[in-house]
């Protein structure tokens, strides 16, 4: 059957990382600490709404070029904190940031947005146990204030990463992906239950649903010879350097039991960092919904973690009546692809539907890696 169909390409941070950009949360936290430590050394201390840094050793010693170079060359949060511990004392204004730093220093994976919601839920449970009738705990305001400040710092960091890159968008190994995006999905290695759904022709329209704050996808599309119909693109979570589409940083699951209880409290501060209330700043979300309603579509996932911080949006797409298949592109190996399938399954209430739509591991669906030049 060759009925026309469309395609959605979900672009996550793994795409930018494959280009060599240091855009992960771990990169951001490490860079943030480095910048503030160096500023503290230069100015005999540093103080902001997030962090205070004081010197223990003499300033002249710390200004030594070799010492400064050592800080710049640290490659992990743990290494940085261990190196500076005897010369500096760091105080975090909010325990949320302190706990994030601790997670990264102990090399434990952490999604800041997801961790935020876990923290907020813990505060809410304690609030209910204490049986406060009207007052919202001050710690909730402090937590949200910390997220606001981190959002500003993250936006500036990503902007610098984007503007300082020297990627050759014509010769990049990732160009091969854009050829795949224009072609039918490769035949599934397993016997498909509904083979008649598979389309043998290229997609009629392709939409890039970009969860990154960068313009790397747009730069590829500008430099490559896109031979099919003009691709569409949505910065669904905003972009740096764009006042009309500011970055969206928060949590995106408004379907759980805790969220329903937060709604019933009647206090807006409990819900202020939820992504659902930030999407209406632009028409991006409705543009996506209109695309879903046009007709059948398949999905290609490139570098998106499919974490719970985007659950409501991903569930809307994955379980949509017009969705045909979901193909994940992996970075390392089949084990990584297996773990991604578990993540994807969390966005399905209908598990048989998930098993029908989610395609098996394809060894050819691999994200190329561009050599990084520091």
Secondary structure in CASP SS format (residue, H / E / C, confidence):
PFRMAT SS
TARGET T0000
AUTHOR 0000-0000-0000
METHOD secondary structure of the structure
MODEL  1
X C 1.00
X C 1.00
X C 1.00
X C 1.00
X C 1.00
X E 1.00
X E 1.00
X E 1.00
X E 1.00
X E 1.00
X E 1.00
X C 1.00
X H 1.00
X H 1.00
X H 1.00
X H 1.00
X H 1.00
X H 1.00
X C 1.00
X C 1.00
X C 1.00
X C 1.00
X C 1.00
X C 1.00
X H 1.00
X H 1.00
X H 1.00
X H 1.00
X H 1.00
X H 1.00
X H 1.00
X H 1.00
X H 1.00
X H 1.00
X H 1.00
X H 1.00
X H 1.00
X H 1.00
X H 1.00
X H 1.00
X H 1.00
X H 1.00
X H 1.00
X C 1.00
X C 1.00
X E 1.00
X E 1.00
X C 1.00
X C 1.00
X C 1.00
X E 1.00
X E 1.00
X E 1.00
X E 1.00
X E 1.00
X C 1.00
X C 1.00
X C 1.00
X H 1.00
X H 1.00
X H 1.00
X H 1.00
X C 1.00
X C 1.00
X H 1.00
X H 1.00
X H 1.00
X H 1.00
X H 1.00
X H 1.00
X H 1.00
X H 1.00
X H 1.00
X C 1.00
X C 1.00
X C 1.00
X H 1.00
X H 1.00
X H 1.00
X H 1.00
X H 1.00
X H 1.00
X H 1.00
X H 1.00
X C 1.00
X C 1.00
X C 1.00
X E 1.00
X E 1.00
X E 1.00
X E 1.00
X E 1.00
X C 1.00
X C 1.00
X H 1.00
X H 1.00
X H 1.00
X H 1.00
X H 1.00
X H 1.00
X H 1.00
X H 1.00
X H 1.00
X H 1.00
X H 1.00
X C 1.00
X C 1.00
X C 1.00
X C 1.00
X C 1.00
X C 1.00
X H 1.00
X H 1.00
X H 1.00
X H 1.00
X H 1.00
X H 1.00
X H 1.00
X H 1.00
X H 1.00
X H 1.00
X H 1.00
X H 1.00
X H 1.00
X H 1.00
X H 1.00
X H 1.00
X H 1.00
X H 1.00
X H 1.00
X C 1.00
X C 1.00
X C 1.00
X C 1.00
X C 1.00
X C 1.00
X C 1.00
X H 1.00
X H 1.00
X H 1.00
X H 1.00
X H 1.00
X H 1.00
X H 1.00
X H 1.00
X H 1.00
X H 1.00
X H 1.00
X H 1.00
X H 1.00
X H 1.00
X H 1.00
X H 1.00
X H 1.00
X H 1.00
X H 1.00
X H 1.00
X H 1.00
X H 1.00
X H 1.00
X H 1.00
X H 1.00
X H 1.00
X H 1.00
X C 1.00
X C 1.00
X C 1.00
X C 1.00
X C 1.00
X C 1.00
X C 1.00
X C 1.00
X C 1.00
X C 1.00
X H 1.00
X H 1.00
X H 1.00
X H 1.00
X H 1.00
X H 1.00
X C 1.00
X C 1.00
X C 1.00
X C 1.00
X C 1.00
X C 1.00
X C 1.00
X C 1.00
X C 1.00
X C 1.00
X C 1.00
X C 1.00
X C 1.00
X C 1.00
X H 1.00
X H 1.00
X H 1.00
X C 1.00
X C 1.00
X C 1.00
X C 1.00
X C 1.00
X C 1.00
X C 1.00
X E 1.00
X E 1.00
X E 1.00
X E 1.00
X E 1.00
X E 1.00
X C 1.00
X C 1.00
X C 1.00
X C 1.00
X C 1.00
X H 1.00
X H 1.00
X H 1.00
X H 1.00
X H 1.00
X H 1.00
X H 1.00
X H 1.00
X C 1.00
X C 1.00
X C 1.00
X C 1.00
X C 1.00
X C 1.00
X C 1.00
X C 1.00
X E 1.00
X E 1.00
X E 1.00
X E 1.00
X C 1.00
X C 1.00
X C 1.00
X C 1.00
X C 1.00
X C 1.00
X C 1.00
X C 1.00
X C 1.00
X C 1.00
X C 1.00
X C 1.00
X C 1.00
X C 1.00
X C 1.00
X E 1.00
X C 1.00
X C 1.00
X C 1.00
X C 1.00
X C 1.00
X H 1.00
X H 1.00
X H 1.00
X H 1.00
X H 1.00
X H 1.00
X H 1.00
X H 1.00
X C 1.00
X C 1.00
X C 1.00
X H 1.00
X H 1.00
X H 1.00
X H 1.00
X C 1.00
X C 1.00
X E 1.00
X C 1.00
X H 1.00
X H 1.00
X H 1.00
X H 1.00
X C 1.00
X C 1.00
X C 1.00
X C 1.00
X H 1.00
X H 1.00
X H 1.00
X H 1.00
X H 1.00
X H 1.00
X H 1.00
X H 1.00
X H 1.00
X H 1.00
X H 1.00
X C 1.00
X C 1.00
X E 1.00
X E 1.00
X E 1.00
X E 1.00
X E 1.00
X E 1.00
X C 1.00
X C 1.00
X C 1.00
X C 1.00
X C 1.00
X H 1.00
X H 1.00
X H 1.00
X H 1.00
X H 1.00
X H 1.00
X H 1.00
X H 1.00
X H 1.00
X H 1.00
X H 1.00
X C 1.00
X C 1.00
X C 1.00
X C 1.00
X E 1.00
X E 1.00
X E 1.00
X E 1.00
X E 1.00
X E 1.00
X E 1.00
X E 1.00
X C 1.00
X C 1.00
X C 1.00
X H 1.00
X H 1.00
X H 1.00
X H 1.00
X H 1.00
X H 1.00
X H 1.00
X H 1.00
X H 1.00
X H 1.00
X H 1.00
X H 1.00
X C 1.00
X C 1.00
X C 1.00
X C 1.00
X C 1.00
X H 1.00
X H 1.00
X H 1.00
X H 1.00
X H 1.00
X H 1.00
X H 1.00
X E 1.00
X C 1.00
X C 1.00
X C 1.00
X C 1.00
X C 1.00
X C 1.00
X C 1.00
X E 1.00
X C 1.00
X C 1.00
X C 1.00
X C 1.00
X C 1.00
X C 1.00
X C 1.00
X C 1.00
END
